[in-house]
Amino acid sequence: MKKNNLIFVFILSILIFFTYSCDNKNEEIEYSVEVIDIDGEKIFEDNIINKGGSLLDDLKEVTIVDGFETEYGFYLESIANSIVDNNYFIAIYENDKLASTGIDGIIIDDGDSFKFQVECFNTLESGYGTFDDLDILVDKIIYSYAKNELKEYLNNMDDYTQNNFSTADFWSFIGLNLMVLNSYDDKIFNYKNVSSNLKNDLESYDLSKLEGAQFAKYYFASKGLGIDLNNFKEFYQKYINELEDVYLDYSEYEYSFTLGISKYLDVTSTKLENIISSSYRASTEYGIDGLAWQIASLAQFNDLNKNELAPFIAKDYGNAVSQALAILPYVALGENPRKAEYKNDSNKDIIEILIENYYDSNLGIIKYNSTKNSKDNFTPQIYASLMAYKVLRDYGDKVYIFS
């Protein structure tokens, strides 16, 4: 009898154990998750009910998770459409402390909080790289602009050559090209749609409307899209001839926007050759913008050297656009404008001056004029120039923004 009692107690104990285990396994655990993107934007926030699966499995149920398996576990590349950039990774914070394991090794407890934050690993502080706080801020500014201003602008633009092929159209496309062609996060944009629409508009554009810098804008956009430029060359040669006869001294400024085109198309003129062969190039009295175009264009043909960066010393050029365009000759020569040799007497560089004088931290944008307290008109020249700097900094190659 006692033996039967012992057997009964043993069986009952096993049943109680399995019942308890199953109940625990099915117990719902609630925890919170938030995702912070490169630019500091919170792009995802949710309270999640876990029923026994992994954190990774739960996240795949509620948002987009991109990554791949490695010999060390699952590498989390992007979450909730967070930006992908080779200089950044997704840091996982568990209850406000950096997680000690990867995402697939985390054990979830009730009430836990998880934060996925895109952070730069290529920093001076980390010992792995060279980026300082200003470099990280540049990236945040670029991506914030790309996700908001540029994406919205491109999506809402019906005619890419409106307003006589406007400055905004041209520089917006340059900024987009620099991002996509250098493997930055192209999922931000519908790149194929933008390229197709722009190409259609350029091919049907009335070339007789072009003048001055618009010739350069049309040419470089068309060249990148593979548009036939035979008709353009005819209009351009006529324009060059008229410059020599009509514009006189002012033509030196006009030519600053056309030197690169002339060399590509093998269009020659006496005036043009005089400017190309001149060590003086163009006077800064015509504006730093035109000079930046000229020097950056000539750099593509190895027609200048570091000495000709002298006009672009670190100083405030009076507005954010001119300040940003002064970056272009540096990157066209493969020179980082933040190098010590290019800083001014106050140990500041061109980009530091740009950020210091024109960046509005409350609005998260670089303003054309530092005296305004609201969003300015669209200023894509600034961001295209910063993108060119970013490409040079990240890859170490010359960046020909007009190519």
Helices and strands as residue ranges (DSSP letters): H 2-25, E 29-36, E 42-50, H 55-62, E 65-70, E 73-79, E 88-94, E 97-98, G 103-105, E 113-120, H 133-145, I 146-150, H 151-156, H 162-165, H 167-181, G 186-188, H 191-203, G 207-209, H 213-224, H 230-242, I 243-247, G 248-250, H 251-256, H 259-265, H 270-277, G 284-286, H 288-299, G 306-312, H 320-325, H 328-332, G 340-342, H 350-358, E 359-360, E 365-366, H 380-395
